[in-house]
């Protein structure tokens, strides 16, 4: 009886297994770096991570053992527009604005040939199979290939072909995968939502209209397209949150003008927004654990 009593006391006192769900959001996803910095400083143990798009990328880097400070340094280095020029496709025809080969090589410079079972923290990333129209949870094989798939935003980066599937950005069906990390066995789920809001959609349209080489008709078409996608993703997010019931939802106040595709030069501000939101949530987070 004494052994059973001691075991129960240990179970009650041990830290609960914390799962972290990181949403997609393009440039806005840099806020995840700030959240991870605060959790690291507070020595909050993360048991598992699930991420979509930008959340999948940053989650993968962290799960591979790259510190938030190192990820931040690289984000600030890449904040210069001239560093992005080599990533753009120059030859026609192409299936995305960015070169899939160059993006893959860049990811390999950090993740090499790491497989999911070699990661420091269990990880799952979300993609969507265009052939079946279904959500696909990737947690096996090369991490680079999974990150390429979850970040393959249609029009920006070409889809990934995998075992009869045509994989694109998971944000189309599950932009905030709190449900996935719960299924991984997390006892407490913290969801970080940096999804595109109405203000950032307006900012994106205005930015396109300011570009002299973008016809006004194209900017207006992009506006309608992005608004349509945002409506769908908001509904998907709402249903996902209702089903997964995260124990804590963190929504960083992303600076105005930072969108899925614009605002990279303000990387430091976006990261700081993530830090501020995470610090405000620390007392509640420690109660959960």
N, C-alpha and C positions, 0 to 999 in steps of 0.2 A: 504493500500500500504506500509505503514511504517513497519508493521509487516512482510510482505513478504520480504521487503528489508533487515530487520534484520536477518530473517531466512536464506536468501541467503548468507549474510556475515558470519553467524555462520558456514554454511555448507562449505564455502570456507576455513575458518580458522581452522576447526576441523582437528585433525590428521587423515590421511587416514587409513583405516583398513588394517593393515599389516598382510599378511599371510607368514608363514615360511615353506618352503619345505626342508626336510632333507633327503638326499639320503642314500642308503645302502652302505656298504663297509667293514663290519666286524670290525676288530681292528682299521682300518682307521677312523671309525665313531666316535672315541673319540675326533676328531677335532671339532665335533658339540658342545662339552662341552665348548671349548674355545670360540666359536662363541657366545653361550648363555651367557657366563660370560661377554663379552664385551657389548652385547645388554642390559644386566641387569644393568651394571655400567653406561651406557649412558642413562638409563631410557627410552629405546625404547619400546613402548607398542606393544606386540604381540597379535593380535586379534584371530588368528587361526594357527594351526600347522597340517601339513600332513607329515608323515614319512614312510619310507620303511626300513625294516630290522633294522640295527643299528640306523638309523634315527628315526624309529618308537619307539624303546626302549627308547632312550634318550628324544625324544619328549614327550613320555608318562610320564616319570618321572618329567619332567619340568611342563607339563600341570597339573600334580597332586599336584603341589605346592612344590616340592623338589628343592631347590636352586641349581644353577650351581656349587657352592662351595661344597655342600654336594655330588653332583653327582661326582665331581672331586675327592673328598676324597675317595669315594668308588672305583672309577676306579683305583686310585693309590694303594689302599689296595689290590685289586684283581690282580695287576700287577705281583705279585709273582706267579711263576708257581705252587708252592706247594699248593696254595689256590684253584687251578683249579682241582687238582687231584680228590676230592670227586665228581665232576660233570661227570666224565667219566664212561661210561657203563662198567661193569665188567662181566656181564652174557650174554651168547649167547642163542638164537639169538636176535639181536637187529636191529632197523631200523635207528639208528643214533649213532655217536660216543659219544655224550653227553646223559646223562640220562634225559629224558623228565620230570620225576617226580621231580628230584632234581632242574632242571632249573625252573620249575613251582613254587616250594616251595621258591626258592630264589627270584623270582619276587614278590611273594605274601608277602614277608617280607617288601617290599617297597610299593606295590600297594594294598595290602590286597584284599578286595572284591569290590574295587571301580568300579563303572560303568561310562560309558562315560558321562552321564548327571550330574555326581557329580564332574567332573573335573573343575579346575580353568579356563582353556582355552579350547575352542573347539578343538577336536582332531579327526583325521582320520588316520588310518594306512592301508597300502596296502599289500594284499596277492594275491596268485594265486591259483585257484581251478584246481587241476590236472584232475578232472573228466570232467570238461567242457572246460578246457584250457583258461578260462577267468580271467581277473583281477577282484579282489573283494575288495571293499573299506569297511573297518570295522569301524563303528562308533556307535555301539550299544552293550549293554551287558557288561560283565566283561572286563575291560581293560587288565587284565592279559592274558586272553584267546586270545585276539587280538594280543598282543605283542608276545605271543608264536607262533602264526601263521605267523606273518610277519618276524620272525627271524628263521623260520624252514628251514634253508638251507639244501637242499637234501644231505644226507650222513652225515651231522653233527648233525642234530636234526630231530626227526621223525615228519611227517606231523600231522596236527590237523584235526580231524574229526568234522564236524559241519553241522548239518541239511542237510545231503546228500552230503556235500562238503568235499574234501580232500585238505586242505590248506597248502601251503608252502610259502617260502620267496617270497615277492612281487617283488624283484629285477629282476625276470625272465621276467616280462612284463612292469614294471614301477618303475625303480630304483630311479628316481628323481621326486616325485609326485607334480610338480608345477601345473599340470592341476587339481589335486584334490583340492588343497587349493584354487585355483581360483574358482572352482565350489562351494566351501564352502561360498563364498561371499567376499573373500579378494579383496580389491581395489588395493593394491600394493603387489606384490609377490617377496620375496627374496628367491632364491634357493641356497642351499649349497651343492656342489657336491664334494664328496670325493671318487668317484668311482675308482675301480681298473684300473691302467694304465699298459702299456707294461712293464715298469721297475719293478713294484711290482710283475707282473706275473713271470718274470725271477728270482726275488729274492725268490719267493715261491718255484720254482723248485729247485734252488740251495740249499735252506734250507732242502728240502726233501732229496736231494742226500747226504747231510752231515750226515743225521741220519743213524747210523749203522744198525738199525732194519728195515729200509725201502729199499726193493729191488730196484735196478736201474730201472728195467722194470716197477715197480709200479710208480716210480717218473716220468718216461717218459710218462706213461699213464695219470697221473694226469696233467702233463704239457699240453698235447694235449686237455684234457677235459676242463681245466681252460681257455686256450686260445680260445677255441670254444665258451664257455659261455661268455667270455669277448667281443668277436666280436659281438655276438648277443646283449649283454647289451649296448654296445656303440651305436649301431644302434637304439635301443629302446630309449636310453637317448636323442639322437639327434632329433628323431621324437617328443618326448615328449616336448623338449624345443621349437621346432619350433611351436608346437600347443599351448603351454601355454604362450609363450612370457613372461618369468619372467622379472620384471623390473630391477632386480639386480641379477647377478650370482656371487657367491663367491666360489672360488676354492682354498682351503688351499694347501700350498706346503707341502705335507706329506713327512716325512723323508724317504730316500731310505731304502729299506729293510722291511718296514712296509707293510704288505699285509692283505688280508682278515683274514688269520688265524695266522699269525706270527707277532712278534714285540710288544707284549703286555707289555714286560718289559720296553719299551720306551714310555709308556703312557704319561709321563710328556711332552715329546717332541711333541707328536702328538697333545695334548691339546694346547700347546704353538703355534703350527702352525695354529690352528683354531683362536686363539686370534689375532695373527699377521694379518691374512687375514681379520678378521672382523674390526680391527682398521683401516686398510687401506681403507675399504669400508664405514666407518662411515660418511664421508662428503657427499658422494652420497646418502646414506641411509636417512640422515636427509633432503636432498633436496626432496626426494620422498615423505616424510611425510609432 
